[in-house]
Each structure stands twice: as structure tokens, then as C-alpha cells.
Amino acid sequence: PRKPERNWRQPEFLTAGADGRSYGSAMHAALQYLKYENCGDVQAVAAEIQRLIAEGFLTLEQGTLVKPEKLARFFQTEPGRKLCSGTPCLREFKFSIMDDGTHYGDGLEGEQVLLQGVVDCALLEPDGITIIDFKTDRVTEETVAAAAERYSHQVRTYADALSRIYEMPVKGKMLYFFSLDAFVAL
């Protein structure tokens, strides 16, 4: 008699190349837990990723999706170097604040709206806050402006919230697109 044919599901990390969310989640998790001071070059970033896997901050599957060369290029930028040198920062900062409803739509005048969000990264320097929102979207030079426009309201909302929470001015709002290894200032 012939054995029944079995179709086994492939592990997520083998199919995740087609799933941008898995890649984005892995990159964000790495950025949340990396010891920035240990991220001087590609080899150092790769070693940090291995540490995160060994210590359970990343799964093996996530670790295979993280791109050390992309992270190393980010850490060579001016904001990345500031993070490596110990500039105070926030990572995956969750906030909840009440805001005036007029900012969110017609008919909400006089209403209080609960605003919640998570800021990927913010540098806290004496002269102000710089917000960095990490993006793993597949963008090109031709499509990056439209992508930045899609995210601009979100980052401006983060800026308003952090300015109120920390009672400091926001001096910079940036998106960092890993697909282009480039910042877009907002």
C-alpha cells in the first residue's frame, strides 16, 4: 500500500522573504534591543544579532531576516553615530496622551481624543528631540517621496506628543528607509 502524501508547512523564516511584515518586525526588534555602542561595523552588528538570538531577544527566524549590512549603514550616519556614542535616546517608546479632537476630524471640536503611539527612536539632546521612524518598505528613488508623505502625519503626531511629554522642542523629524539607506526629513 502507498503511504499518504503529506504536505508540510514551511517554517515562517523560509517563506518570510515574500512577507515584508516579518522583515520589518525583525529589523525593528533588532533596533530595539541592540547595544548601540557595539555597532561599529558590519561584523560587530552581526555579532550583536547573534547575541540577541542567544539571549532570546530575537528568534532564530528573526535573526535570519535581519540585515547586518543595512543596520551598519544606518549606524554610519550622523544620528546613528550619536546613538553609538551614547546620546540619550528612546526606543520603541509607547505613549498615550489626550488631545483636542479638532486635529482629527470634523465634528470632533471640543472633544478629547486619546492618542496612542509607539515612537521607534528619538534622540534626546539638550537643544531638542530628533525623531527617527524606521521604515522597511520597498521604495525607490521614484517612490520615496510618496511613501514619506504617507507617513508624515504619523511622525508629526509623534513630534507633538514627545514635545508635550518632555516639554522640549522637536528639532528634527526623519524617516529612515532601509531599502535606500537614506533619511527623508519631514
C-alpha positions in Angstrom: 0.0 0.0 0.0 1.1 3.5 -0.8 1.7 5.9 2.1 -0.4 9.1 2.2 1.3 12.2 0.8 2.0 14.8 3.3 2.4 18.5 2.6 4.3 20.0 5.5 4.0 23.7 6.1 7.3 25.5 5.6 8.7 27.4 8.6 7.9 31.1 8.5 11.5 32.2 8.1 11.8 30.2 4.8 8.8 32.0 3.4 9.2 35.4 5.1 11.2 36.8 2.1 7.8 37.4 0.5 6.4 38.8 3.7 7.6 42.3 4.3 5.9 42.4 7.7 8.2 39.7 9.1 11.3 41.5 7.8 10.0 44.8 9.2 9.2 43.2 12.6 12.7 41.6 12.8 14.5 44.8 11.9 12.5 46.8 14.5 13.1 44.2 17.2 16.8 44.2 16.5 16.9 48.0 16.7 15.0 47.9 20.0 17.5 45.6 21.7 20.9 46.1 20.1 23.6 47.6 22.3 24.2 50.6 20.0 27.7 51.1 21.4 28.7 47.7 20.0 27.5 48.5 16.4 30.7 50.0 14.8 30.7 47.9 11.7 29.0 45.0 9.9 30.8 42.3 11.8 30.0 44.0 15.1 26.3 44.3 14.2 26.3 40.6 13.1 27.8 39.7 16.5 25.1 41.8 18.2 22.4 39.9 16.3 23.9 36.6 17.4 23.8 37.9 21.0 20.2 38.9 20.7 19.3 35.4 19.4 21.4 33.7 22.2 19.7 35.8 24.9 16.2 35.3 23.5 15.5 38.9 22.3 15.2 37.6 18.7 14.1 34.2 17.5 16.5 32.4 15.1 14.0 33.1 12.4 14.0 36.8 13.1 17.8 36.8 13.2 18.0 35.3 9.7 15.8 38.1 8.4 17.8 41.0 10.0 20.3 42.5 7.6 23.5 43.5 9.4 24.9 45.4 6.5 21.7 47.6 6.4 21.9 48.3 10.1 25.7 49.0 9.9 25.0 51.6 7.2 22.4 53.3 9.4 25.0 53.4 12.3 27.4 55.2 10.0 25.0 58.2 9.6 25.2 61.2 11.9 22.2 60.1 14.0 23.5 56.5 14.0 26.9 57.7 15.3 25.2 59.7 18.0 23.3 56.6 19.1 26.6 54.6 19.2 28.3 57.2 21.2 25.7 57.2 24.0 23.4 60.1 23.2 20.3 59.6 25.4 17.5 58.1 23.3 14.1 56.5 23.4 13.5 53.1 21.8 10.0 51.8 21.0 8.6 54.5 23.3 4.9 53.8 23.9 2.8 56.9 24.8 -0.8 57.8 25.5 -2.0 61.4 25.7 -5.2 63.3 25.5 -5.5 65.7 22.5 -8.1 68.1 21.1 -10.4 66.4 18.7 -10.2 69.2 16.2 -6.9 67.8 14.9 -8.6 64.5 13.9 -11.7 65.3 12.0 -14.8 67.3 11.5 -17.4 67.1 14.3 -14.8 66.4 17.0 -14.5 70.0 18.0 -14.4 70.3 21.8 -13.9 66.5 22.2 -10.9 65.0 23.9 -9.3 62.1 21.9 -7.0 59.5 23.4 -3.9 59.4 21.2 -1.6 56.4 21.5 1.5 55.5 19.5 4.9 54.0 19.6 8.0 56.0 18.6 10.7 53.9 17.0 13.6 56.1 18.1 14.2 59.6 19.4 17.4 61.3 20.3 17.1 63.5 23.4 19.7 66.2 23.2 19.9 69.4 25.2 18.7 71.6 22.3 15.7 69.3 21.4 14.3 66.0 20.3 15.1 64.3 16.9 12.5 61.6 16.0 13.6 58.8 13.7 11.0 56.4 12.3 12.5 53.3 10.7 10.9 52.1 7.5 11.5 48.8 5.8 9.2 49.5 2.9 10.5 48.6 -0.6 10.8 52.1 -2.0 12.8 53.5 -4.9 14.1 57.0 -5.6 10.9 57.5 -7.6 8.5 56.3 -4.9 10.2 57.5 -1.7 8.5 61.0 -1.7 5.1 59.4 -1.9 6.0 57.0 0.9 7.3 59.8 3.1 4.1 61.8 2.5 2.0 58.7 3.7 4.0 58.7 7.0 4.3 62.4 7.6 1.1 62.8 9.7 2.1 59.9 11.9 5.6 61.4 12.6 4.2 64.9 13.1 1.8 63.4 15.7 4.8 61.7 17.4 6.6 65.1 17.4 3.6 66.8 19.0 3.3 64.1 21.7 7.0 64.0 22.6 7.2 67.7 22.7 4.4 67.8 25.2 5.6 64.8 27.3 9.2 66.0 27.6 8.5 69.8 27.4 11.2 70.2 24.8 11.2 71.4 21.2 11.4 68.9 18.4 14.3 69.9 16.2 14.1 67.1 13.7 11.6 64.6 12.3 13.1 61.9 10.0 12.1 58.7 8.3 15.0 56.2 7.6 14.3 54.0 4.6 16.5 50.8 4.9 15.8 49.9 1.2 17.6 53.1 0.2 19.9 53.5 3.2 18.6 57.1 3.3 16.8 59.6 5.5 13.9 61.7 4.5 13.5 64.8 6.6 9.9 65.9 7.3 
